[in-house]
Amino acid sequence: MGGIAETGGVAVIGLGAIGSGVAGALVAAGHETLVHDVRSQAVQVFADRAKAPGSVAEAAARARVLVVAVVDDAQVTAVFDEALPALPPGAVVLVLSTISVATLTVCAERADALGVHVVDCGVTGGPQAAADGRLVAMLGGDADAVDAVVPVVEAFAGTVVRMGGRGAGMRAKLVRNQMQYGIWAVAAEAERLAVAAGVDVEALKTVVRAGDVLTGGPTTLMGVDLPPETRRGTAALAHKDLRAALDLAEAVGADVPLTAAIEPTYDSVLGTEPAEPAPAATPAPATETVRERGLRRMSEVYNLPMDLSGATSPYVDVTIEHLFGDIWSRPALDTRERRLLTIGVIAALGKDDLMELQLSSALARGELTPEQLRETIVHLAHYAGWPLTAGLGGIVERLIRKHEAATDKAADRAAEDA
């Protein structure tokens, strides 16, 4: 790979809780700062302090360092999709977003091919620390690229730690988040025990605070002290980060039973309900015909009401009564397992039109996460063949965007009702 770009500004993509603080700190430190966010109101805050290119590509073309501070793997991938063709050779992409190591690796390998450097920069400390330039930063990447971005990172981080080569900063951040979410889970459980045991929780909080100062503990309050309107969003981030930590643990052979146990139920730690719980199976009536059972299972499998009571033909009858009434209802395999088998067969046949319904149903029912969906397509490409699966990547990304938009909308409605 070539050298490091020496000219250009520092572009911040994503002006959320951390990104906006980082951008403000960069401006305060005198860096030529460019900002971009899909939300115009977030950009407007910097109207008199930073340049505001109209797209990720435009920001990338003018940057020697591109700071990525968006929310999740899909958004990071989308930023790389748009930025990589526009970034000058030698530019450094600084990834602040907490994502899986697998996604980071894929993005970094794409950048390598274009002479662009990637440094992963896990940060901790919260939005106020970002605005005040007091974040703690964990850097991973090629030594020359890390050297080049340290002056940029020091604008928003009071503590900068070089963790090692590529991925080291992200692995460290995942472990840090694993610790924090684990502490919150234990604290929430302790609060429930305290209430049940008749302990004065407010008085106990005083004890915990004072004791942590003396013992060097995690300064944990009893329970999780977050505003109701932020709890659902925090729960979504917790699930994302804990799943990434579990992926990392599996990759390195680490045993993390507490993390595995708390991730599926983390919404309860924060006192909220899942943003989109998987629909519960409809209880079977005490007496149910095979056709009724087939229609019920079709509704469950496709996450849609199936009103086919008036439809009849030999093909429809066999589909309802045999395929769904008998085969999909057999107990030896659950719906998710049968779904994966069906997806594999459809991929081998190259039936993209049939695949879309299976993939969207898997997302809606919570059988596959967006990352698992992407990984399913990667796996299928190697077994079913590239020509047969070439169109599935685009279908998956479109379905994920639609699914995430619906999830965000539901979360917004829940926040308004809170």
KANOR-V493752 format. One record per pair of residues at least 12 apart in sequence whose C-alpha atoms are under 7 Angstrom apart, sorted by the first residue. I is the first residue (numbers start at 1). J is the second residue. D is the distance in whole Angstrom. If there is no record, write none. Layout:
I;J;D / I;J;D
This chain:
1;112;7 / 1;115;5 / 2;90;6 / 2;115;6 / 3;90;5 / 4;90;4 / 4;91;6 / 4;145;7 / 5;64;6 / 5;89;7 / 5;90;4 / 5;91;5 / 6;64;7 / 7;64;6 / 8;62;6 / 8;63;5 / 8;64;5 / 9;32;5 / 9;33;6 / 9;34;7 / 9;62;6 / 9;63;5 / 9;64;6 / 9;65;7 / 10;31;7 / 10;32;6 / 10;33;5 / 10;34;6 / 10;63;5 / 10;64;6 / 10;65;5 / 10;66;6 / 11;33;6 / 11;34;4 / 11;35;6 / 11;59;6 / 11;60;7 / 11;63;6 / 11;65;6 / 11;66;5 / 11;67;6 / 12;34;6 / 12;35;5 / 12;36;6 / 12;66;6 / 12;67;5 / 12;68;6 / 13;35;6 / 13;36;5 / 13;37;6 / 13;67;6 / 13;68;5 / 13;69;6 / 13;70;7 / 14;36;6 / 14;37;5 / 14;68;7 / 14;69;5 / 14;70;5 / 15;37;6 / 15;42;6 / 17;127;5 / 18;126;7 / 18;127;5 / 18;130;6 / 19;69;5 / 21;127;6 / 21;130;5 / 21;131;4 / 22;130;5 / 22;131;6 / 22;156;6 / 24;131;6 / 25;131;6 / 25;132;7 / 25;133;6 / 25;155;6 / 25;156;5 / 26;155;6 / 26;156;7 / 27;49;7 / 29;155;6 / 33;50;5 / 33;51;6 / 34;50;6 / 34;51;5 / 34;52;6 / 34;53;7 / 34;59;7 / 35;50;7 / 35;51;6 / 35;52;5 / 35;53;7 / 36;52;6 / 36;53;6 / 36;55;7 / 36;56;7 / 56;79;7 / 56;82;6 / 56;83;6 / 57;82;6 / 57;83;5 / 57;86;6 / 60;83;5 / 60;86;6 / 60;87;5 / 61;86;5 / 61;87;5 / 61;88;6 / 64;91;5 / 64;92;6 / 65;91;6 / 65;92;5 / 65;93;6 / 65;94;7 / 66;92;6 / 66;93;5 / 66;94;6 / 67;93;6 / 67;94;5 / 67;95;6 / 67;96;7 / 68;94;6 / 68;95;5 / 68;96;6 / 68;97;6 / 69;95;7 / 69;96;5 / 69;97;5 / 70;97;6 / 71;97;6 / 72;97;7 / 72;98;7 / 72;99;6 / 73;99;5 / 73;100;7 / 73;103;6 / 77;107;7 / 80;107;7 / 84;111;7 / 89;114;7 / 89;115;5 / 89;116;5 / 90;115;6 / 90;116;5 / 90;117;6 / 91;116;5 / 91;117;6 / 92;116;6 / 92;117;5 / 92;118;6 / 92;119;7 / 92;145;7 / 93;117;6 / 93;118;5 / 93;119;6 / 94;118;6 / 94;119;5 / 94;120;6 / 94;121;6 / 95;119;6 / 95;120;5 / 95;121;6 / 96;120;7 / 96;121;5 / 96;122;6 / 96;123;7 / 98;122;7 / 98;170;7 / 98;241;7 / 99;244;7 / 100;244;5 / 101;167;6 / 101;170;7 / 101;171;7 / 117;145;6 / 118;141;7 / 119;139;7 / 119;140;6 / 119;141;5 / 119;145;7 / 119;146;7 / 119;166;7 / 120;139;6 / 120;140;5 / 120;141;7 / 120;166;7 / 120;167;6 / 120;169;6 / 120;170;6 / 121;137;6 / 121;138;5 / 121;139;5 / 121;140;7 / 121;169;6 / 121;170;7 / 122;137;6 / 122;138;5 / 122;139;7 / 122;169;5 / 122;170;5 / 122;173;5 / 123;135;6 / 123;136;5 / 123;137;5 / 123;138;6 / 123;173;7 / 124;136;5 / 124;137;7 / 130;156;6 / 133;155;6 / 133;156;4 / 133;157;5 / 133;158;6 / 134;156;6 / 134;157;5 / 134;158;4 / 135;156;6 / 135;157;4 / 135;158;6 / 135;159;7 / 136;157;5 / 136;158;6 / 136;159;5 / 136;160;6 / 137;157;6 / 137;159;6 / 137;160;5 / 137;161;6 / 138;160;6 / 138;161;5 / 138;162;6 / 138;163;6 / 138;169;5 / 138;172;7 / 139;161;6 / 139;162;5 / 139;163;6 / 139;169;5 / 140;162;6 / 140;163;6 / 140;164;5 / 140;165;5 / 140;166;5 / 140;167;6 / 140;168;5 / 140;169;4 / 141;164;7 / 141;165;4 / 141;166;4 / 141;167;7 / 142;165;6 / 142;166;7 / 174;241;6 / 174;245;5 / 175;245;7 / 177;241;7 / 178;242;6 / 178;245;7 / 181;238;7 / 182;259;7 / 184;223;7 / 184;224;6 / 185;269;6 / 187;222;5 / 187;223;5 / 188;222;6 / 188;223;4 / 188;224;6 / 188;269;6 / 190;222;7 / 191;222;5 / 191;223;6 / 205;221;6 / 205;222;6 / 208;220;7 / 208;221;7 / 209;221;7 / 224;270;6 / 228;418;7 / 229;415;5 / 229;418;6 / 231;270;6 / 231;272;7 / 232;272;6 / 232;275;7 / 232;411;7 / 235;266;7 / 235;267;6 / 235;270;7 / 239;263;6 / 239;266;7 / 242;259;7 / 242;263;6 / 246;260;7 / 275;407;7 / 275;410;7 / 275;411;6 / 276;407;7 / 278;365;4 / 278;366;5 / 279;365;6 / 281;300;6 / 290;321;6 / 290;325;5 / 291;320;6 / 291;321;5 / 291;325;6 / 293;325;5 / 294;320;5 / 294;321;5 / 294;324;5 / 294;325;4 / 295;320;6 / 297;324;6 / 297;325;7 / 297;329;7 / 298;324;6 / 301;335;7 / 302;361;5 / 303;361;6 / 303;365;7 / 336;367;6 / 343;355;7 / 343;358;7 / 344;380;7 / 347;384;6 / 347;388;7 / 347;389;6 / 348;384;5 / 348;388;7 / 350;388;5 / 350;389;7 / 352;392;7 / 356;395;7 / 360;399;6 / 370;400;6 / 374;396;7 / 377;392;7 / 377;393;7
